[in-house]
């Protein structure tokens, strides 16, 4: 049936908001690549993306936990 993300939060922030932030980061990255802005790309990857990737990893780990919990309730 799927997992309803609407009530879910990570560190008090709605999951849907976090996902939208990640979409924004990916869009920014795409734009830098398309414009061939190597300096901007280097800055973003050096200073912003380590935190973005840490947050993404937190989200994925939390989602794995929810899926495992959902599987246990389905048994």
C-alpha positions in Angstrom: 0.0 0.0 0.0 2.9 2.3 0.4 4.1 4.6 3.1 2.4 7.9 3.7 5.3 10.5 3.9 3.0 13.4 4.8 3.1 12.9 8.6 6.7 11.8 8.7 9.5 14.1 9.9 13.3 14.0 10.2 14.7 16.1 13.0 11.4 17.9 13.2 11.3 18.9 9.6 8.6 17.4 7.3 10.0 14.8 4.9 8.3 16.3 1.9 10.1 19.6 2.6 13.4 17.8 2.8 12.7 16.0 -0.5 11.9 19.4 -2.2 15.2 20.8 -0.9 17.0 17.9 -2.4 15.2 18.5 -5.7 16.3 22.1 -5.6 20.0 21.1 -5.0 19.9 18.7 -7.9 18.3 21.4 -10.1 21.0 23.8 -9.1 23.6 21.2 -9.9 22.1 20.5 -13.3 22.0 24.2 -14.1 25.7 24.6 -13.2 26.6 21.7 -15.4 24.5 22.9 -18.3 26.0 26.4 -18.1 29.5 24.9 -17.9 30.1 27.0 -14.8 33.1 25.0 -13.5 34.0 27.5 -10.8 30.4 27.6 -9.5 30.2 23.8 -9.7 33.5 23.4 -7.7 32.3 25.8 -5.0 28.9 24.1 -4.7 30.4 20.6 -4.6 33.1 21.6 -2.1 31.1 23.7 0.3 27.4 22.8 0.0 27.2 19.2 -1.2 28.9 17.5 1.8 26.1 18.7 4.0 23.5 17.9 1.3 24.8 14.3 1.0 24.9 13.9 4.8 21.2 14.9 5.0 20.3 12.7 2.1 22.0 9.7 3.9 20.0 10.5 7.0 16.8 10.5 5.0 17.5 7.2 3.2 18.4 5.5 6.5 15.2 6.8 8.1 13.2 5.6 5.1 14.8 2.1 5.4 13.7 2.0 9.0 10.1 2.9 8.1 10.0 0.3 5.4 11.4 -2.4 7.8 8.8 -1.3 10.4 6.0 -1.5 7.8 7.1 -4.9 6.7 6.9 -6.2 10.3 3.3 -4.9 10.7 2.3 -6.6 7.4 3.4 -10.0 8.6 
